[in-house]
Amino acid sequence: MARLLSRNLFSLLLLCFLVACATTTKQGSVGVERKQFMMFSERQVESMSLRSYMQTLQTAQKKNTLNNDPAVVERVRKIANRLIEQTPVFRSDARQWKWEVNVETNEQVNAYCMPGGKIMVFTGLIDKLMVSDDELAAVMGHEMSHALREHGRERMSLAAAQSGGVAIIAALLSSSKNRAAANAGVQAAAMGSQLFFALPNSRTQEVEADRMGLELSARAGYDPNAAISLWQKMAQQSDKKPPEFLSTHPSDENRMNDLRRLIPTVMPLYQQAKSNS
């Protein structure tokens, strides 16, 4: 009976996996192409993200940290608008998204773009790194690419699948006479899922965002070489990092090597954009 149940559950999970596999973007010149596992709808994720974004804005307004410097806000929104104009190269519907761009006075060196195009840039990124417009475009292009590629929806789907998978293993192993072995098995399954399923894919997402962001900024007329100087500055910000195989981000060296490899591919796009401006 347990063997039959296990077989049926495996078949059901496999069917769900096959049905939920899709790709969210076109390849572009950088050639990002990968099937993604999506269990949640785009609308569901955007709705949840919008609520979170609105709460963030309300909190920032109460703290008087939202869009305090009109010149900085204008600068950030100008760069964002040029990048948004190029998004159809990856998604034909993206230009019609309800994009929103805000700046929060915050010492963190950070920026993000939520599903559906809700962007936030922290002043710590601008001030501490003293970023040029080209470097700021590299950051924003990277974060916008996460949204275009729907990495947030993918992460949520993977997390749900992992939780369900571990629960199934627990149910099957709990019928074992040896409960200690069952508990150890669940822990091992969770550990294996974290190391070999979630983390490698998260690094893949970062690489995809790097590559797509590089193309977006080049097409928008921003020097793709700025991506290298940006990550050099980022590397100087943090002295200690975990080994790459236990991190969700590529190492700085690997990231920059990958970007250097792709710069000749997008450089003609940058030169064409500059000539047309």
C-alpha positions as MATLAB code, in Angstrom:
seq = 'MARLLSRNLFSLLLLCFLVACATTTKQGSVGVERKQFMMFSERQVESMSLRSYMQTLQTAQKKNTLNNDPAVVERVRKIANRLIEQTPVFRSDARQWKWEVNVETNEQVNAYCMPGGKIMVFTGLIDKLMVSDDELAAVMGHEMSHALREHGRERMSLAAAQSGGVAIIAALLSSSKNRAAANAGVQAAAMGSQLFFALPNSRTQEVEADRMGLELSARAGYDPNAAISLWQKMAQQSDKKPPEFLSTHPSDENRMNDLRRLIPTVMPLYQQAKSNS';
ca = [
       0.000    0.000    0.000;
       2.779    2.435    0.968;
       4.618    1.658   -2.267;
       1.459    2.278   -4.311;
       0.797    5.538   -2.469;
       4.345    6.663   -3.059;
       4.088    5.854   -6.757;
       0.797    7.733   -7.111;
       2.116   10.785   -5.290;
       5.232   10.815   -7.419;
       3.103   10.610  -10.573;
       0.938   13.484   -9.374;
       3.949   15.669   -8.584;
       5.487   14.865  -11.947;
       2.262   15.816  -13.721;
       2.093   19.114  -11.795;
       5.703   19.835  -12.697;
       5.116   19.229  -16.398;
       1.960   21.341  -16.464;
       3.602   24.213  -14.570;
       6.715   24.464  -16.746;
       6.825   27.578  -18.917;
       9.115   30.384  -19.994;
       8.255   34.006  -19.246;
      10.502   35.970  -21.594;
      12.022   36.024  -25.047;
      15.734   35.245  -25.353;
      17.046   38.637  -26.407;
      20.586   38.971  -27.733;
      22.048   37.518  -24.518;
      20.174   34.242  -25.041;
      18.356   33.738  -21.735;
      16.292   30.615  -22.284;
      15.066   28.236  -19.589;
      11.830   26.550  -18.634;
      10.498   27.802  -15.306;
       8.362   26.074  -12.698;
       5.236   28.137  -11.972;
       2.486   26.938   -9.620;
       1.028   30.380   -8.880;
      -0.615   32.692  -11.400;
       0.958   35.976  -12.429;
      -2.084   37.828  -11.096;
      -1.829   36.190   -7.666;
       1.802   37.134   -7.235;
       1.339   40.683   -8.521;
      -1.565   41.223   -6.130;
       0.461   40.093   -3.132;
       3.470   42.133   -4.237;
       1.385   45.258   -4.759;
       0.029   45.080   -1.219;
       3.546   44.717    0.125;
       4.816   47.615   -1.988;
       1.983   49.893   -0.873;
       2.724   49.086    2.757;
       6.367   49.949    2.145;
       5.390   53.306    0.655;
       3.044   54.076    3.543;
       5.741   53.256    6.086;
       8.276   55.423    4.267;
       5.794   58.301    4.092;
       5.155   58.117    7.841;
       8.912   58.154    8.468;
       9.319   61.003    5.971;
      11.860   58.998    3.978;
      10.015   58.758    0.645;
      11.169   60.792   -2.363;
      12.803   63.499   -0.242;
      15.190   64.787   -2.896;
      13.367   65.815   -6.115;
      16.615   65.887   -8.111;
      17.488   62.306   -7.143;
      13.951   61.107   -7.836;
      14.005   62.772  -11.254;
      17.369   61.181  -12.030;
      16.229   57.696  -11.031;
      12.916   57.944  -12.897;
      14.607   59.235  -16.050;
      16.907   56.207  -16.114;
      14.009   53.876  -15.333;
      11.898   55.265  -18.177;
      14.687   54.711  -20.693;
      15.040   51.120  -19.494;
      11.276   50.521  -19.557;
      11.190   51.559  -23.207;
      13.473   48.599  -23.989;
      11.573   45.917  -22.048;
       9.559   44.633  -25.055;
      12.726   42.966  -26.327;
      12.085   40.437  -23.569;
       8.318   40.836  -22.997;
       5.889   42.442  -25.411;
       3.455   43.265  -22.595;
       5.959   44.883  -20.237;
       5.706   48.432  -21.552;
       2.033   48.412  -20.539;
       2.782   47.361  -16.960;
       1.842   49.860  -14.269;
       5.424   50.788  -13.557;
       6.163   52.843  -10.463;
       9.532   54.239   -9.397;
      10.310   55.638   -5.951;
      13.365   56.501   -3.879;
      13.673   55.839   -0.155;
      16.162   57.551    2.121;
      17.846   54.451    3.493;
      21.500   53.660    4.184;
      21.252   50.169    2.703;
      23.066   49.630   -0.591;
      20.046   48.184   -2.307;
      17.334   48.480   -4.945;
      14.546   46.161   -6.012;
      11.771   45.732   -8.530;
       8.682   43.833   -7.433;
       6.503   41.771   -9.811;
       4.544   44.040  -12.120;
       7.185   46.784  -12.181;
       7.184   48.375   -8.713;
      10.690   49.810   -8.262;
      12.404   51.125   -5.149;
      15.917   52.552   -5.013;
      17.638   53.249   -1.689;
      19.764   56.353   -1.373;
      22.515   54.278    0.231;
      23.140   52.679   -3.151;
      23.593   56.064   -4.785;
      25.534   57.774   -2.025;
      27.833   55.026   -0.758;
      28.793   53.731   -4.211;
      28.732   57.184   -5.833;
      27.208   55.551   -8.886;
      27.263   57.094  -12.326;
      24.091   57.051  -14.431;
      25.516   54.089  -16.343;
      26.116   52.160  -13.105;
      22.691   53.039  -11.751;
      21.177   51.795  -15.009;
      23.072   48.525  -14.538;
      21.543   48.057  -11.073;
      18.040   48.978  -12.159;
      18.246   46.904  -15.322;
      19.252   43.920  -13.207;
      16.358   44.392  -10.769;
      13.830   45.024  -13.549;
      14.991   41.825  -15.221;
      14.044   39.859  -12.100;
      10.501   41.191  -12.546;
      10.411   40.599  -16.299;
      11.575   37.033  -15.813;
       9.089   36.607  -12.924;
      11.729   35.205  -10.625;
       9.596   36.053   -7.584;
       6.729   33.897   -8.833;
       9.189   31.147   -9.633;
      10.736   31.269   -6.147;
       7.306   31.103   -4.535;
       6.382   28.108   -6.687;
       9.595   26.298   -5.867;
       9.130   26.955   -2.168;
       5.579   25.583   -2.300;
       6.742   22.497   -4.188;
       9.543   21.899   -1.697;
       7.190   22.193    1.269;
       4.762   19.784   -0.327;
       7.517   17.349   -1.209;
       8.913   17.307    2.313;
       5.400   16.848    3.737;
       4.834   13.837    1.486;
       8.139   12.286    2.528;
       7.215   12.853    6.165;
       3.851   11.128    5.689;
       5.448    8.139    4.048;
       8.274    7.820    6.535;
       6.026    8.284    9.561;
       4.597    4.814    8.919;
       8.059    3.396    9.560;
       8.577    1.530   12.788;
      11.699    3.539   13.436;
      10.515    7.126   14.143;
      14.062    8.382   14.685;
      15.002    7.229   11.206;
      11.882    8.897    9.845;
      12.754   12.257   11.433;
      16.308   12.029   10.148;
      14.954   11.256    6.691;
      12.735   14.355    6.665;
      15.626   16.542    7.784;
      17.834   15.074    5.080;
      15.153   15.670    2.477;
      14.794   19.292    3.551;
      18.575   19.795    3.530;
      18.916   18.198    0.121;
      16.089   20.285   -1.261;
      17.710   23.474    0.034;
      21.190   22.699   -1.284;
      20.447   21.028   -4.600;
      17.098   22.461   -5.660;
      16.538   25.998   -4.365;
      20.050   27.451   -4.173;
      21.348   26.445   -7.616;
      18.217   27.840   -9.225;
      18.524   31.095   -7.309;
      22.055   31.524   -8.623;
      20.671   30.852  -12.090;
      18.131   33.615  -11.567;
      20.879   36.057  -10.626;
      22.865   35.190  -13.737;
      19.768   35.647  -15.900;
      19.084   39.053  -14.348;
      22.717   40.066  -14.911;
      22.547   39.140  -18.574;
      19.138   40.625  -19.302;
      19.966   43.774  -17.355;
      23.156   44.194  -19.346;
      21.160   44.118  -22.578;
      18.453   46.450  -21.274;
      20.969   49.093  -20.220;
      22.906   48.812  -23.483;
      19.750   49.198  -25.572;
      18.806   52.205  -23.441;
      22.113   53.878  -24.274;
      24.036   53.144  -21.067;
      27.595   51.858  -21.250;
      27.574   48.098  -20.529;
      31.113   48.353  -19.109;
      29.527   50.112  -16.132;
      28.230   46.732  -14.951;
      31.839   45.738  -14.242;
      32.715   48.884  -12.311;
      29.441   48.570  -10.416;
      30.178   45.054   -9.169;
      33.729   46.044   -8.346;
      32.270   48.699   -6.054;
      29.795   46.189   -4.652;
      32.630   43.767   -3.878;
      34.436   46.452   -1.902;
      31.335   46.997    0.254;
      31.416   43.562    1.854;
      34.668   42.059    3.126;
      33.314   38.604    3.983;
      30.970   36.437    1.957;
      29.965   32.764    2.188;
      31.396   30.306   -0.346;
      29.552   30.429   -3.649;
      28.184   26.888   -3.397;
      26.219   27.920   -0.275;
      25.174   31.319   -1.603;
      22.216   32.382   -3.691;
      24.438   34.798   -5.599;
      27.334   34.083   -7.955;
      30.729   35.085   -6.670;
      31.807   38.588   -7.660;
      34.600   37.185   -9.820;
      32.341   34.756  -11.687;
      29.687   37.411  -12.127;
      32.121   39.896  -13.635;
      33.699   37.258  -15.880;
      30.270   36.376  -17.265;
      29.472   40.040  -17.878;
      32.824   40.622  -19.581;
      32.097   37.697  -21.892;
      28.761   39.234  -22.934;
      29.818   42.871  -23.309;
      30.984   42.374  -26.933;
      27.519   40.971  -27.698;
      25.644   44.015  -26.421;
      28.189   46.705  -27.303;
      26.746   47.171  -30.838;
      23.318   47.751  -29.246;
      24.808   50.438  -27.019;
      26.628   52.090  -29.923;
      23.447   52.097  -32.011;
      21.463   53.641  -29.152;
      24.085   56.362  -28.719;
      24.112   57.124  -32.432;
      20.316   57.472  -32.450;
      20.192   59.772  -29.424;
];
